Amino acid sequence: METEKVLVPESLQETLWRLEEVRQGFRSKSDTHVQEALQWVLSRQGLKGSYSNLFTPTNLDLTQGVRLITGERIGTGGGARHILGEEALRTVIVWGLKSSPAVTEALRGFDQILERGGKSGSYCCHRCTMAFLRTLVVVKPEEWSGILEKGFNRIKGARTSDSRWHGFPFFYTLLTLSEIDAPSARAELRYASKVAEKLLERYRGDDRTSRFRRLGLEATLNVV
């Protein structure tokens, strides 16, 4: 099990993914290291270059691009700032910091995103939509369940003939669905079960990508 420090001040994405590894039991827990990382994430709220007043990626994140926790790559522009900003908001909330002043300010920014994405349950592109839905279920704004169902309808409408979804990053989508306790999420996981069974053997390693892809794949195969 990994024992490195959680905070990587050169990279917001690396710090977020290490925090999630701790939360999932993939990295040894040190309360001091976790709190150090969380406070650093909070300190990046609303800095220059933030997306909708969320949490700002570092220069390294923006020049090298972003790799999602499930391994898919995204670019270096607004999508990277949006996705990391939302993932950071999600992270500090699941770690119990929703009442902090930085999160209060970030939630005002999320309200602007919600105003745009709430009507359709989607946001910008397929990858940004998944980040939006992942954040939505932990923020839980008014009428969030109805917005979520609209998002599920978008995902269902993108089904392909090979048990995937057109445009949506497959493993990031699986991981997101696996964390949502809703009949529509379970329905999409069941839909993906045929291809998930074939893919599971590919991801038996202990690297980050394999671990988080395996989480989504195993959830898909265990759904009832």
PyMOL commands that set and color helices and strands:
alter all, ss='L'
color gray80, all
select helices_A, chain A and resi 12-23+31-43+59-64+78-94+101-117+126-139+144-157+170-178+183-191+193-202+208-222
alter helices_A, ss='H'
color red, helices_A
select strands_A, chain A and resi 66-67+73-74
alter strands_A, ss='S'
color yellow, strands_A
deselect
rebuild
show_as cartoon
